Amino acid sequence: MSAPRPLPWPLVALFTAGYLAPYLLPTTVGRLDSALPLTATEAGATGSALLLSSATAGFLLASGVDRIGPRVLARAGLALAFLGYGGATLTGSVPAVVAGVLAGGLGSGTVSAVAARGIAAQPDPHRATTAGLLGVSALAGALYLTIPHLGPGHGVPLAALALTALAVWPLTGRLSGAPTTPAVRAPARAGLGRLPRPRTGLLLAAAMPCWSLAQNALWGVSGRIGLDQAHLTEVTAGAVFAVALGAGLLGVLGAGALGARLGRAVPIGAGTALIAGCVALSASARDLWAFAAGEISWNLLYPVVLSYVIGLAASLDRRGRWAVLVGSASSLGTAAGPLTGSVLAGWAGFPAMGLFLGAVLLLVAVPMTVVALRTGSGRPLPVVEVPVRTPAVPDRRCYETASPNSYASTSAR
């Protein structure tokens, strides 16, 4: 038995730095709302703009990593993230903060694109992505426990993003510095010049915004469901979210252990159907046990299904272009999810919202499963992650951003 290959730690570090911004989005938006002269809707719109900026970078760079070079792009993205988030940390001017957040989002999206492309090309991308998921989840969890003790103000979470980008910079020296030249691409020009499997790739990319939107719509109002409908205290609701975060880490480990044993269609199709049930349960919860069961099981299943979905995208193209495009498409749904949840909850109530979102998930599971069946087993199952939401620290500001009456409810799912 051959020894396992060493993990590509520079790519794992880039993965962590690129995806940390969406993980911290709930507390970032809460701080913008409480520390700056912004309404809840304006703070939420700023958070959504960050995600849209990150998604835009992914769309623009889906085919550009090889042409420009991983090292150059990674350093440019990290520099943009450091300057953008860092600049927003040091100013109290709303226009300057918004501009810094947008610049930082572009930087995060650029770094994520380099990580996604590099991991998709690894001989064993599953291990690399599992390490990245664990890294960003652990770092985000530690920051959620630390940030409330570092004082008020909008700059603390933004400073954490900027310092993470700075800390990862030295590892970029181990990335390839040269772009892929036409001579190098020539032997595989026919297979790599154009996106392979365009129909299946487009079908998956079209389904992902709906898949992501449905789940983030619920997450955007989960805090209010716990406080207002399930009649929990902030401490109890925070404990549920903390356990849910731990369940999410178990889900990451479970996805790594399961690997390709069940193929892709079963985890994607059956897993999404189970998530639909969890969404409906959480939205209709009127006591602690129903709320905890829905939130914890949802967080347990989500990373498992997500890893197979984006792993499927990575398997469509060894250069990782579909992985980047599908991840960016998912970010679009993430950005629109909170507004959708707030509107639906205010119009029809939480239980009806949950049923509607569950139905959406069941519908989009069909084309996603069809793509998985048509693609077959192919190469060893790769797993590449897109921005995932993480429970917010049990802080009143975060719950306030999840109000069904405001657009400020945002997530990093």
N, C-alpha and C positions, 0 to 999 in steps of 0.2 A: 504494500500500500504506500503510495507516494505521499510525502508530507504536503499539507495544504499550503497553497501559495500565500505569501505575506499579503496582508491587506494593503490596498493603495491609500495610505493614510492622508496624503495631500487631498485626494478626492473626497475622502470621508470628512476632512476638516472643511473643505469648500461646501459640501453638502450641509453641514451644520450651520456654517455662517450664512449661506444663502437662504435657508428655510427658517432661521430663527425669527426673522421679522414677522412672518405670519403667525408663528407660535405665540409671540408676545403681543399680538394685536389687541386682545381685549383690555389688558391693563394699559397699553399705550393710548388707546382711545379714551379710556377712563381718565387718564391723567390730562389729556388734552382738554377734555370737557371741564374738569375741575380746576385746572390751573391757568387756563387762558380764557379770554373773553370770547368763547365759542359756545354756541348752543349745542344741545345734544345732537341735533341733526347735522350741524356743521362738523362736529368732531367725528361722527360716524362717517360722513362723506369723505373726510380727510383720510380715515383708515381705509375706506374702499378705494380711494385714489391711489394709496400706496400699493394695494394689491393689483389694481389695474396697471400701474406703472411697471410692476414686476412682471406681470403677464405680457405686457408689450415687449419688454426686453426679450422674453423667451420666444415670442413669435418672430421677432426680427433676427434673432441669432440662431434659429433652428438649423440653418445650413451654413452658418458663418464661423463656427468654432474651428473647423479644419482649415478654412481659408485664412483666418487671421492668426490662429495659433492659440492653444489653451493657456499658455503662460501669460501672454499679452492680455488676453481677454480677462483672465482671472484677476490679474493685477489691476486692470482698469476698473473692473467691477468692485473689487475690495476698496480701491481708492475712492470711487464714487460713493460707496456705502459709508466709508469713514468720514468723508467730507460732508456728505449730505446729512446723515444722522447727527454727526458731531456739531455741524453748524446749527442745526435745529435745536440742539441741546443748549447752546450758548446764547440764544436770543429769545426774547419774549415777544417779538413782533410776529403777529399772526401770518402775514404774507411770507415772511422769511422762514417761519417754521413749516408752512405748507410747501414752499419751494424745496426746503431741505428734505422733507419727508418724501417728496416725489423723486428727488435725485437719489436718495437712499434706496427707494424702491427699485429704481432702474439698476442700481448697483447690485442689490440682492438678486434680481432677476437674471442679471448677467452671470453672477457667480453660480446660481442654480443651473443655468444652461450649460456651463462648463462642466459642472459636476454630473449632470444627467447624461451628457454626451460621453464623458469619460467612463462612467460606471457601466453604461450600456455596452461599451466596447470591451469590458473586462472578461476574461475567461470564466470567472465566477462572479457575476454581478450581484447575485443574491447575498453573499456574505458582506460585500462592501456596502450595500444599501441597508442591510440589517444593522451594521455598525453605525451608519449615518443616522438612521432612525433612533437608535438607542442614544447616540450622542446628543442629537438636538432635543430629544425628549428629556434627557437627564439635565441638560443645561437649562432648558426652559423651566423645568420643575424647580431647580435650585434658584433661579432668578425670581420665580413667582413667590418663593418663600422669603427671599432676601429683599426685594424691592420695597415692600411696605415698611421695612425698618430703616430705609435710607432717606427718609424724609419726603415731604410733599414736592410737587412740581412736575412739570411735564418732561423734564430732561433725564430723569433716572433711567427709564427703559430705553430711551433713545441713546443715551450714553453706553448702555450695555451692548446695543447693536453696533455702535461705532467701535468700541474696544474689542469686540469679538472679531470684527473685520481686520483690525490692526494686528491682533494676535495670530491670525491665520496667514497673514502676508508672508512671513519667512518660509512657509512650506511650499509656496508657489515656485521656488527655485528648483524643485524636483519635478515640475511639469515640463512637458515638451515645449520648447520655445519656438520651434519653426513651424510655419504653416504647411499644410499638405499641398505640395506643388502639383501642377498638371502632370508632370512626368510620373510622379508617384501614383497619381490617380488613374493614369492611362490604362493599366491592365484591367481595372475594374470599372472603367468609365461607363459602360452600358448599365451596370448594375447599381452604381452609386451616384451617377450624375443626376438621376431623377429619383424622386421618392418611390420606393417599391410599394406594392400593394396599395395603390391610392384609394380604391373603393373601401376596403376594410379599414384602412387608417382614417379616412374621412368619417366613416360611420362611427368609429370609436371616439374620434375627436368631437363629433356632433353630440354624442350621448353624454360626454363627461360634464359639460356645463350644467345639464339638468340633474345629473347624479350628485354633483357637488352642491348645487343650489338647494336641492331639497333638504339635504342634511344641515347645511349652514343656516337655512331658514329656521329650523327648529333650534339650533344652537344659539342663534341670536336672541331667542326669548326664553331659553332654558332657565336663566336666573329668575325671571319673573314667574315662570310656572312654579318653581320651587317655593318662592316666597309668597305669592299671591294665591295660587290655586291649591298647592299642596300644604300651605300654611306652615312652612318650615321657618325656623329662625336662620339668620345669616350663618351662625356657627354650624348648624346642622346641614344646611345646603352646601356650605364650604367643605364639610367632611365628606359629603356624597361626591363632590367634584374631585376631591383628593383621591378617594378610592377609585373613581372612574379613571383618573390619570394613571394610577397603578395598573388598572385593568388594561389600559392602552399599551403600557409597556409589555404586559404579558401577551397581548395580541401581536406585538412586533416579534417577540421571541417565538410565539406559536407559528407565525408565518415563516420564520426562518427554519423551524424544525420540520414543518410540514413539507416545504419545498414543492417539488413537482409530483408528489405521490398521487394526488387526486386530479392531476392535469390542471387546466385553467377554468374550464367551463363550470365545473361544480362549485368551486369556491366563489366565482363571480356571480353566477346565477342564484344559487341557494343562499349564499352569504348576503346578497342584496335583498332577497326576499325576507330574510331574518331581520336585517336592519330596518326594513319597512315596518315590521311588527314592533320593533323597539321604538321607532319614532312615534308610532300611534300610541304605544303604552305611555311613553314619557309625556306626550302632549295631553293625555287624558288623566294623568295622575292627580289624585286628590288626597294622598297621604304619603308618608315617608317611604313605605315599602314599595309602592308602585313606582314612585319617582326614582328611588334608588335602583330598582330592578331595570327600569328602562334605560337610565343613563349609564349604568355600569356595563350592562350587556351590550349596549350600543358602542361604547368606547372599546370594549373588548373585540367586537367584530370588525369595526371600521378599518383598523390598520391591516387586518388580514386580507379583507377584500381589496382594499386600496393597493396593496403590494402586488396582487395578481393582476389587477386592472392595468396599472402602469407597467408592470412587468410584461404584460401582453403587448403594450405599445412599444416597449424596448425591443421585443422580439421581431417586430415588423421591419426593423432597419438596424443593422449593426452599427451604423454611424450615430445612432441615438436621435435622429431628427424627429421621428414620430414620438419618441419619449418626451422631447422638449415641447413639441406642439400640443400633445395631449395634456401635459402638465400645465401649460399655459392656458389651454381651454378650461381646465378645471379651476384655475385661478379666477377666470371670468365668472364662473358660477359662485365661487366663494365670495367674490366682491358683491354680487347681486343678492346673495342669500339673506343677509340681515334685513334689508329693506323688504324683501318678499315676506319674510316671517312676520315683521311688524305689521305690514298691511293686512295679511291674512288673519293674524290674531286679532287685530282691531276690528276687522269686518265680520268675521265668523266665529271668533272665540278659539281658544287653544285646542279643544278636542277635534273640532271640525278641521282646523288647520292640519293637525296631525294625520287625520284620515286622508286629506287631500295630498299631503306630501308623501305619505306611504304609497298611495296609488301611483304617484309620479315615479317613485323608485321602482315599483313593480313593472311599470311600462318600459322604463329605460333599461331594465335588466334584460329584456328580450333581445334588443340589438347587440348589447354587450356580450351576451352569451353566444349569440350567433357568430360574432367575430371570433370568439375564443374557440368555438367548434371548427370553424373554417381554417383557422390558423394551425391547429393541431399542436403537437408537442414541440416540434422544431428543436432549436438549440436549448441547452439547459436554461431553466426558467430564470429570467432576470427579474429583478425587482428594483424599480426606480420610483422614488416617492415624489409626491407633489405636496404643496403646502397643506399641512394638517392642522386642524384646530386642536387646541389643548384647553382644558378647564382653567378658568381664571382663578386667581387667588381669592379667597373669601373676603373680599373687600367691597364695601358698599358702593364705591364708585363703579366697580365692574358690573354689579347687579343693576345699577341705574342705567348703564349703557345698553342693557338688555331689555329695556322697557318696551312692551308692545306698542306704546304710543310714540316711540321715537325711532328714528333711523340710526341712532348712534350704536345700536346693538350690532357688534361686529364679531367675527370669529376668524380663526386661522385654520379652519378645517381644510 
